[in-house]
Amino acid sequence: MDIHDIQIKNNLILAPMAGVADRAFRETCIDFGAGFVVAEMVSAKGFTMGDRKSAELLHLSEAEHPAAIQLFGTSPQIMADAAKRALAFSPDAIDINMGCPAPKVANTGAGSALMKDLPLAREIIRAVVKASEVPVTVKFRTGWDADSVNAVELARICEDEGAAAVTVHGRTRAQMYAFPIDYETIAKVKQSVHIPVIGNGGIRDVQSAVRMLNETGCDAIMVAQGALGKPWIFQQIAAYLNNTIILPDPPPEQQMLYMLRHVQKIVAYKGEKVGMREARKHAAWYLKGTRGAAAYRRKCGELNSLKDLEALAAQVIAQNMQKTQEETE
Ligand SMILES: Cc1cc2nc3c(=O)[nH]c(=O)nc-3n(C[C@H](O)[C@H](O)[C@H](O)COP(=O)(O)O)c2cc1C
């Protein structure tokens, strides 16, 4: 698929996830076949006021391209200024967040709250498109709530104002992250605009990925929670879409090695102290579904070093081998 002149390797995209989809996770998902990644959202206001943390979040490594940087805010001018400055980090696209439901974002009128103010949403898109030398994409939900589903209207505004693609998350803001996914509205958006439409929401495995593609006709799919502790989901979806091969989950010992490889990256990029604190939640996600998971996941809160994690992984592998042996005897 192409987003304007950016060629993406395939139509499998890693979603932006604040506090989760950092450089280490994005690189991990790329290793498993994600064709495009979006960095964690950054406040346009904070960034333009010189906030150091925002600038750190915007850093993209060589290995991550093609990648988008995502901005949120309510002021067209500040958003445009932020987009211009963000070009220093060499993004392949700038994504505008119009879907975030978190009160600290939506209560300021940004994120999903912009779906209640389409004239302002239009002004923001126009200003950012004008300021940006790279394609601009917009990510939003189906609407604010079930009584105000207006994704088609917003997608048309995006197209009118020169956006290169839209991502539609098939839930309203009122739904937060709950099911069901509204495939019908995503399909209507696809039928209403000519720019590429990326379908997002509820993709947890190959089946739900195929469902998103088939029910909406979308050009690409974006995976968020389905990749947590399971970055190989991209490989599984690609194997099915390209060759109708159903790849099982990797065996537990392989999963533990993938977890260690991911956490080694976190530690390499953030240092062991900060890195291991952040790695705890990832470790708990990787351990989900393994034998004796509940007890192991409780231990994740105590992980302070890579050595601690290696020891935990070794225990999981040993217990798994023992159980498998018992079962075959
Ligand atoms: C922990 C977390 C952080 C998120 N952060 C962002 C963000 O920074 N920007 C954004 O547009 N969406 C963000 N989202 C929403 C996801 O990108 C995605 O739209 C949503 O989770 C639906 O996809 P899923 O059902 O595959 O999880 C976040 C979601 C989660 C779970």
PDBQT file of the ligand as one rigid body, heavy atoms in Angstrom, charges set to zero:
ROOT
HETATM    1  C1  LIG A 401      -2.075   1.562  26.415  1.00  0.00    +0.000 C 
HETATM    2  C2  LIG A 401      -2.691   2.242  25.205  1.00  0.00    +0.000 A 
HETATM    3  C3  LIG A 401      -2.174   3.456  24.793  1.00  0.00    +0.000 A 
HETATM    4  C4  LIG A 401      -2.725   4.096  23.676  1.00  0.00    +0.000 A 
HETATM    5  N1  LIG A 401      -2.165   5.272  23.236  1.00  0.00    +0.000 NA
HETATM    6  C5  LIG A 401      -2.613   5.836  22.096  1.00  0.00    +0.000 A 
HETATM    7  C6  LIG A 401      -1.959   6.980  21.535  1.00  0.00    +0.000 A 
HETATM    8  O1  LIG A 401      -0.944   7.461  22.032  1.00  0.00    +0.000 OA
HETATM    9  N2  LIG A 401      -2.493   7.503  20.391  1.00  0.00    +0.000 N 
HETATM   10  C7  LIG A 401      -3.601   6.963  19.778  1.00  0.00    +0.000 A 
HETATM   11  O2  LIG A 401      -4.048   7.467  18.735  1.00  0.00    +0.000 OA
HETATM   12  N3  LIG A 401      -4.212   5.868  20.277  1.00  0.00    +0.000 NA
HETATM   13  C8  LIG A 401      -3.731   5.295  21.395  1.00  0.00    +0.000 A 
HETATM   14  N4  LIG A 401      -4.320   4.151  21.857  1.00  0.00    +0.000 N 
HETATM   15  C9  LIG A 401      -5.429   3.536  21.086  1.00  0.00    +0.000 C 
HETATM   16  C10 LIG A 401      -4.889   2.490  20.112  1.00  0.00    +0.000 C 
HETATM   17  O3  LIG A 401      -4.019   3.064  19.161  1.00  0.00    +0.000 OA
HETATM   18  C11 LIG A 401      -6.040   1.797  19.360  1.00  0.00    +0.000 C 
HETATM   19  O4  LIG A 401      -6.737   2.736  18.605  1.00  0.00    +0.000 OA
HETATM   20  C12 LIG A 401      -7.021   1.105  20.318  1.00  0.00    +0.000 C 
HETATM   21  O5  LIG A 401      -6.362   0.423  21.355  1.00  0.00    +0.000 OA
HETATM   22  C13 LIG A 401      -7.914   0.124  19.543  1.00  0.00    +0.000 C 
HETATM   23  O6  LIG A 401      -7.183  -0.915  18.968  1.00  0.00    +0.000 OA
HETATM   24  P1  LIG A 401      -7.120  -2.390  19.623  1.00  0.00    +0.000 P 
HETATM   25  O7  LIG A 401      -8.525  -2.853  19.808  1.00  0.00    +0.000 OA
HETATM   26  O8  LIG A 401      -6.308  -3.169  18.623  1.00  0.00    +0.000 OA
HETATM   27  O9  LIG A 401      -6.431  -2.239  20.948  1.00  0.00    +0.000 OA
HETATM   28  C14 LIG A 401      -3.815   3.515  22.973  1.00  0.00    +0.000 A 
HETATM   29  C15 LIG A 401      -4.319   2.286  23.415  1.00  0.00    +0.000 A 
HETATM   30  C16 LIG A 401      -3.773   1.639  24.512  1.00  0.00    +0.000 A 
HETATM   31  C17 LIG A 401      -4.336   0.314  24.936  1.00  0.00    +0.000 C 
ENDROOT
TORSDOF 0
